[in-house]
Amino acid sequence: MNLQKLMKQAQAMQAGMVQAQARLAEQKFSAEAPGGKVKATADGAGNLVQLSIDPSVVDAEDVEFLEAMVLKTVQDALKGAKDMAEAEMRKVTGGLGFPM
């Protein structure tokens, strides 16, 4: 394989990655706690973009429960967004495993 052809392929892959990242910034992944009382949404760039907490789960006597529920839901949303982004990048890179 000649160097010029390799460089063109690398440039095409880079352009595809830029386009995929732009698409991912628009995509959302949501997660919710059992019962739907806490909901979190992350975008494909890995940012938490929305968090909602039903007032019925706010109890001053049991803050630890709410903290755990929020933490788990946010983690699930971020992991889902990360998995979605990795799958999109694998399509572009052919599974070469470049970091995002």
Protein Blocks (a to p, Z undefined) as FASTA:
>chain_A
ZZklmmmmmmmmmmmmmmmmmmmmmpccddddehilaccdddfkopafbdcddfklpcfk
lmmlmmmmmmmmmmmmmmmmmmmmmmmmmmmnnonopaZZ
